[in-house]
């Protein structure tokens, strides 16, 4: 959940889309009826805290759009 930059009330995500493999844009709408602002945020992977344990026969990562 993100807060409205105008009135600081909670805002709900209305939709989102991937811009790239590591960047997602989210479109939010303020829950305050008096404000009702609509705004966009960006969510980006900026680092990995811990990688998964990888067995000897590691599974290849899927890229965007690929299916198993």
C-alpha positions in Angstrom: 0.0 0.0 0.0 1.2 3.5 -0.8 0.1 6.8 0.7 -1.3 9.7 -1.3 1.4 12.4 -1.8 -1.3 15.1 -1.3 -3.4 14.1 1.7 -1.4 11.2 3.1 -4.4 8.8 3.1 -4.0 5.2 1.9 -4.1 4.7 -1.8 -5.1 1.5 -3.6 -3.2 0.1 -6.6 -5.6 0.2 -9.6 -3.3 -1.4 -12.1 0.4 -2.2 -12.8 2.7 -3.1 -15.7 6.2 -4.2 -16.1 8.4 -1.7 -17.9 11.4 -4.0 -17.9 12.4 -7.3 -16.1 13.2 -5.4 -12.9 11.0 -2.3 -13.1 7.2 -2.2 -12.5 5.0 0.9 -12.7 2.0 1.0 -10.4 -1.0 3.3 -10.8 -2.7 4.3 -7.5 -5.9 6.1 -6.5 -6.4 7.8 -3.2 -9.1 6.3 -1.0 -10.2 9.7 0.3 -13.3 10.8 -1.5 -12.4 14.4 -1.0 -9.0 13.9 -2.6 -9.3 11.0 -5.1 -5.9 11.8 -6.5 -4.5 9.3 -9.1 -0.7 8.9 -9.3 2.0 6.5 -10.5 4.9 4.9 -8.6 7.8 2.8 -9.7 9.0 -0.4 -8.1 12.5 -1.6 -8.9 14.6 -4.6 -7.8 17.8 -2.9 -6.4 19.5 -5.8 -4.8 19.3 -9.4 -3.5 19.6 -10.1 0.2 19.9 -13.8 -0.1 20.0 -16.0 -3.2 18.1 -19.3 -3.2 20.0 -22.5 -2.5 21.0 -23.9 -5.9 21.3 -27.7 -6.2 23.9 -29.2 -8.6 21.2 -29.4 -11.4 20.0 -25.8 -11.1 16.8 -24.8 -12.8 17.3 -22.1 -15.4 15.5 -18.8 -14.6 12.6 -17.9 -16.9 12.8 -14.5 -18.6 9.7 -12.3 -19.1 7.2 -13.8 -21.5 8.6 -17.4 -21.3 6.5 -20.3 -20.2 7.7 -23.5 -18.5 
